[in-house]
Amino acid sequence: MTKQTNEGFTIIGLSIETTTDSKTNFKDLMKLWTDFKSKNIVDLIPNKKDKNIICIYDSYKELDDGIYEVRATVGCIVITTNDIPNLLNEAHVNKAIYQKFNVTGDMPSAIV
């Protein structure tokens, strides 16, 4: 795990609305990764910068004390957002310093 500065980017991928509640989040992320793999979403993403797959959280909205509704998106960084298939969403990451986690192996079991 390392800190890195990035200039900001956009990803295109499959999204799911979930919460930061651990039980709900785990179940929803398992479904998201399963759908991503079984529907071969990576091949549907146009204008990929590379073949790296990433997952980001955005659209935080507080529900209760310490519990947030969030959108999780699994996808690829893209060069342009032209020609996005209807099934997919775009998510933006602003320029900032981020904590980066490198994971290898079968998803989602490699991260849970």
Accessible surface in RSA format (square Angstrom, percent):
REM  Atomic radii and reference values for relative SASA: ProtOr
REM  Chains: A
REM  Algorithm: Lee & Richards
REM  Probe-radius: 1.40
REM  Slices: 20
REM RES _ NUM      All-atoms   Total-Side   Main-Chain    Non-polar    All polar
REM                ABS   REL    ABS   REL    ABS   REL    ABS   REL    ABS   REL
RES MET A   1   156.43  81.0  90.49  59.9  65.94 157.0  84.39  71.7  72.04  95.4
RES THR A   2    78.48  55.8  72.97  74.0   5.51  13.1  69.56  93.4   8.92  13.5
RES LYS A   3   155.27  75.8 126.79  77.8  28.48  67.8  70.03  63.0  85.25  90.8
RES GLN A   4    70.06  39.2  63.12  46.1   6.94  16.5  26.15  55.7  43.91  33.3
RES THR A   5    85.39  60.7  57.21  58.0  28.19  67.2  38.42  51.6  46.98  71.0
RES ASN A   6    22.24  15.3  18.80  18.2   3.44   8.3  17.36  41.8   4.88   4.7
RES GLU A   7   129.58  74.4 106.54  80.6  23.04  54.9  63.52 122.9  66.06  53.9
RES GLY A   8    26.91  33.2   0.00   N/A  26.91  33.2   7.41  20.3  19.50  43.7
RES PHE A   9    49.34  24.7  33.33  20.6  16.01  41.7  45.55  27.6   3.79  10.9
RES THR A  10    24.32  17.3  22.00  22.3   2.32   5.5   5.23   7.0  19.09  28.9
RES ILE A  11     0.00   0.0   0.00   0.0   0.00   0.0   0.00   0.0   0.00   0.0
RES ILE A  12     0.01   0.0   0.01   0.0   0.00   0.0   0.01   0.0   0.00   0.0
RES GLY A  13     0.00   0.0   0.00   N/A   0.00   0.0   0.00   0.0   0.00   0.0
RES LEU A  14    15.97   8.9  15.97  11.4   0.00   0.0  15.97  11.2   0.00   0.0
RES SER A  15    25.36  21.4   4.49   6.0  20.87  48.1   4.55   9.7  20.81  29.2
RES ILE A  16    34.40  19.6  28.87  21.5   5.53  13.3  34.40  24.8   0.00   0.0
RES GLU A  17   108.88  62.5  92.92  70.3  15.96  38.0  60.30 116.6  48.59  39.7
RES THR A  18     5.15   3.7   0.00   0.0   5.15  12.3   4.63   6.2   0.52   0.8
RES THR A  19    26.55  18.9  26.55  26.9   0.00   0.0  25.79  34.6   0.76   1.2
RES THR A  20    55.08  39.2  33.70  34.2  21.38  51.0  35.50  47.7  19.57  29.6
RES ASP A  21    53.80  37.7  51.90  51.7   1.90   4.5  12.96  30.5  40.84  40.7
RES SER A  22    87.67  74.1  76.35 101.9  11.32  26.1  51.92 110.6  35.75  50.1
RES LYS A  23   173.87  84.8 162.93 100.0  10.94  26.1 111.82 100.6  62.05  66.1
RES THR A  24    46.70  33.2  44.27  44.9   2.43   5.8  21.96  29.5  24.74  37.4
RES ASN A  25    22.53  15.5  22.53  21.8   0.00   0.0   5.78  13.9  16.75  16.2
RES PHE A  26    97.64  48.8  94.32  58.4   3.32   8.6  97.12  58.9   0.51   1.5
RES LYS A  27   134.89  65.8 129.86  79.7   5.02  12.0  82.50  74.3  52.39  55.8
RES ASP A  28    19.94  14.0  19.75  19.7   0.19   0.5   0.55   1.3  19.39  19.3
RES LEU A  29    22.09  12.3  22.09  15.8   0.00   0.0  22.09  15.5   0.00   0.0
RES MET A  30    68.23  35.3  67.96  45.0   0.28   0.7  67.86  57.7   0.37   0.5
RES LYS A  31   115.52  56.4 108.74  66.7   6.78  16.1  86.83  78.2  28.69  30.6
RES LEU A  32     3.33   1.9   2.30   1.6   1.03   2.6   3.33   2.3   0.00   0.0
RES TRP A  33    12.30   4.9  12.30   6.0   0.00   0.0  12.21   6.5   0.09   0.2
RES THR A  34    73.95  52.6  70.00  71.0   3.95   9.4  56.71  76.2  17.24  26.1
RES ASP A  35    27.14  19.0  27.14  27.0   0.00   0.0   0.08   0.2  27.05  27.0
RES PHE A  36     5.67   2.8   4.80   3.0   0.87   2.3   4.80   2.9   0.87   2.5
RES LYS A  37   109.92  53.6  89.30  54.8  20.61  49.1  69.11  62.2  40.80  43.5
RES SER A  38    86.20  72.8  45.38  60.6  40.82  94.0  48.17 102.6  38.03  53.3
RES LYS A  39   106.06  51.7  87.75  53.8  18.31  43.6  62.13  55.9  43.93  46.8
RES ASN A  40    79.99  55.2  78.43  75.8   1.56   3.8  24.45  58.8  55.54  53.7
RES ILE A  41     0.04   0.0   0.00   0.0   0.04   0.1   0.00   0.0   0.04   0.1
RES VAL A  42    33.50  22.0  33.38  30.2   0.12   0.3  33.38  29.0   0.12   0.3
RES ASP A  43    94.25  66.0  66.29  66.0  27.96  66.1  25.56  60.2  68.69  68.5
RES LEU A  44    79.55  44.3  68.96  49.3  10.59  26.6  72.97  51.2   6.57  17.7
RES ILE A  45     5.03   2.9   0.00   0.0   5.03  12.1   0.40   0.3   4.62  12.6
RES PRO A  46    32.49  23.7  21.63  19.7  10.86  39.5  32.43  26.8   0.06   0.3
RES ASN A  47    57.45  39.6  35.15  34.0  22.30  53.7  14.24  34.3  43.22  41.8
RES LYS A  48    56.84  27.7  35.72  21.9  21.12  50.3  20.86  18.8  35.98  38.3
RES LYS A  49   130.74  63.8 105.81  64.9  24.93  59.4  55.65  50.1  75.10  80.0
RES ASP A  50    55.55  38.9  44.15  43.9  11.41  27.0  37.74  88.8  17.81  17.8
RES LYS A  51   163.85  79.9 149.04  91.4  14.81  35.3 104.82  94.3  59.03  62.9
RES ASN A  52    97.62  67.3  92.11  89.0   5.51  13.3  20.31  48.9  77.31  74.7
RES ILE A  53    76.12  43.3  48.39  36.1  27.73  66.8  48.39  34.8  27.73  75.2
RES ILE A  54    46.13  26.3  41.22  30.7   4.91  11.8  46.13  33.2   0.00   0.0
RES CYS A  55    46.93  35.5  18.14  20.2  28.79  67.7  12.90  32.7  34.03  36.7
RES ILE A  56    24.83  14.1  20.75  15.5   4.08   9.8  24.75  17.8   0.09   0.2
RES TYR A  57    79.97  37.3  59.37  33.8  20.59  53.6  51.24  38.5  28.73  35.4
RES ASP A  58    26.90  18.8  24.26  24.1   2.64   6.3  19.12  45.0   7.78   7.8
RES SER A  59    74.80  63.2  43.95  58.7  30.85  71.1  38.50  82.0  36.30  50.9
RES TYR A  60   131.45  61.4 100.61  57.2  30.84  80.2  72.75  54.7  58.70  72.4
RES LYS A  61   126.46  61.7 120.95  74.2   5.51  13.1  75.91  68.3  50.55  53.8
RES GLU A  62   100.22  57.5  75.12  56.8  25.09  59.7  25.05  48.5  75.16  61.4
RES LEU A  63    82.56  46.0  52.50  37.6  30.06  75.6  55.56  39.0  27.00  72.7
RES ASP A  64    98.61  69.1  91.07  90.6   7.53  17.8  21.72  51.1  76.89  76.7
RES ASP A  65   144.48 101.2 116.84 116.3  27.63  65.3  39.84  93.8 104.64 104.4
RES GLY A  66    50.70  62.5   0.00   N/A  50.70  62.5  31.87  87.5  18.83  42.2
RES ILE A  67    55.12  31.4  55.12  41.1   0.00   0.0  55.12  39.7   0.00   0.0
RES TYR A  68    76.43  35.7  76.43  43.5   0.00   0.0  41.29  31.0  35.14  43.3
RES GLU A  69    60.79  34.9  60.79  46.0   0.00   0.0   4.06   7.8  56.73  46.3
RES VAL A  70     0.19   0.1   0.02   0.0   0.17   0.4   0.19   0.2   0.00   0.0
RES ARG A  71    44.89  18.8  44.87  22.9   0.02   0.0   9.94  13.6  34.95  21.2
RES ALA A  72     0.00   0.0   0.00   0.0   0.00   0.0   0.00   0.0   0.00   0.0
RES THR A  73     0.07   0.0   0.07   0.1   0.00   0.0   0.02   0.0   0.05   0.1
RES VAL A  74     0.00   0.0   0.00   0.0   0.00   0.0   0.00   0.0   0.00   0.0
RES GLY A  75     0.00   0.0   0.00   N/A   0.00   0.0   0.00   0.0   0.00   0.0
RES CYS A  76     0.00   0.0   0.00   0.0   0.00   0.0   0.00   0.0   0.00   0.0
RES ILE A  77    33.97  19.3  33.69  25.1   0.28   0.7  33.69  24.3   0.28   0.8
RES VAL A  78    12.06   7.9   0.56   0.5  11.49  27.7   0.56   0.5  11.49  31.2
RES ILE A  79   136.28  77.6 103.07  76.8  33.21  80.0 109.14  78.6  27.14  73.6
RES THR A  80    49.73  35.4  41.97  42.5   7.76  18.5  37.22  50.0  12.51  18.9
RES THR A  81    53.28  37.9  41.35  41.9  11.93  28.4  10.10  13.6  43.18  65.3
RES ASN A  82    91.19  62.9  85.84  83.0   5.35  12.9  17.34  41.7  73.86  71.4
RES ASP A  83   121.99  85.5  92.22  91.8  29.77  70.4  35.19  82.8  86.80  86.6
RES ILE A  84    51.08  29.1  27.15  20.2  23.92  57.7  27.31  19.7  23.77  64.5
RES PRO A  85    45.04  32.8  32.75  29.9  12.29  44.7  44.35  36.6   0.69   4.3
RES ASN A  86   162.43 112.0 126.08 121.8  36.35  87.5  39.27  94.5 123.16 119.0
RES LEU A  87    86.64  48.3  67.99  48.6  18.65  46.9  76.17  53.5  10.47  28.2
RES LEU A  88     9.52   5.3   0.00   0.0   9.52  23.9   0.00   0.0   9.52  25.6
RES ASN A  89    55.82  38.5  51.16  49.4   4.67  11.2   6.88  16.6  48.94  47.3
RES GLU A  90    58.59  33.6  48.95  37.0   9.64  22.9  21.18  41.0  37.41  30.5
RES ALA A  91     0.48   0.4   0.00   0.0   0.48   1.1   0.48   0.7   0.00   0.0
RES HIS A  92   106.39  58.1  89.91  62.5  16.48  42.2  67.05  69.1  39.34  45.8
RES VAL A  93    19.41  12.8  12.62  11.4   6.79  16.4  16.03  13.9   3.38   9.2
RES ASN A  94   116.72  80.5 110.20 106.5   6.51  15.7  27.51  66.2  89.20  86.2
RES LYS A  95   134.12  65.4 110.57  67.8  23.55  56.1  61.91  55.7  72.22  76.9
RES ALA A  96    40.72  37.4  29.05  44.8  11.66  26.5  40.72  57.3   0.00   0.0
RES ILE A  97   119.28  67.9  94.03  70.0  25.26  60.9  94.03  67.7  25.26  68.5
RES TYR A  98    76.51  35.7  72.31  41.1   4.19  10.9  67.03  50.4   9.48  11.7
RES GLN A  99    76.22  42.6  51.70  37.8  24.53  58.4  29.71  63.2  46.51  35.3
RES LYS A 100    88.05  43.0  83.42  51.2   4.62  11.0  39.88  35.9  48.17  51.3
RES PHE A 101   130.95  65.5 107.76  66.7  23.19  60.4 108.77  65.9  22.18  63.5
RES ASN A 102   115.48  79.6  83.41  80.6  32.07  77.2  33.95  81.7  81.52  78.8
RES VAL A 103    58.68  38.6  29.85  27.0  28.83  69.5  33.98  29.5  24.70  67.0
RES THR A 104   127.87  90.9 106.99 108.5  20.88  49.8  77.69 104.4  50.18  75.9
RES GLY A 105    58.98  72.7   0.00   N/A  58.98  72.7  35.82  98.3  23.16  51.9
RES ASP A 106   108.79  76.2  98.92  98.5   9.87  23.3  19.33  45.5  89.46  89.2
RES MET A 107    38.89  20.1  34.11  22.6   4.78  11.4  34.10  29.0   4.79   6.4
RES PRO A 108    15.58  11.4  15.58  14.2   0.00   0.0  15.58  12.9   0.00   0.0
RES SER A 109    79.65  67.3  61.46  82.0  18.18  41.9  48.42 103.1  31.23  43.7
RES ALA A 110    40.52  37.3   3.71   5.7  36.81  83.7  15.93  22.4  24.59  65.1
RES ILE A 111    76.50  43.5  39.98  29.8  36.52  88.0  46.87  33.8  29.63  80.4
RES VAL A 112    96.04  63.2  36.37  32.9  59.68 143.8  65.02  56.5  31.02  84.1
END  Absolute sums over single chains surface
CHAIN  1 A     7264.8       5739.3       1525.5       3982.1       3282.8
END  Absolute sums over all chains
TOTAL          7264.8       5739.3       1525.5       3982.1       3282.8
